[in-house]
């Protein structure tokens, strides 16, 4: 079977890579990066604790980038994991 035979007319739709890749912000998932930046800004600006705010931002973003490199959908995996009751341990 050749590649031309594998494509049935009307059943092939090219999908752009941007539709399947996760949306990352600086290498971290967008929602995680925004939440981390908001928390760090609240600590740095609201409480006037500049150094702890900067440390929280750097460590949080580095951890999110590390997790996204291992699994880009880690946020969805964690959400699904937290939905299961604790008595279903494997």
Secondary structure, DSSP 8 states (H G I E B T S, - for coil): --HHHHS-TTS-----GGGTS--EETTEEHHHHHHHHHHHHIIIIIS--HHHHHHHHHHHHHHHHHHHHH-TTHHHHHHHHHHS-GGG--
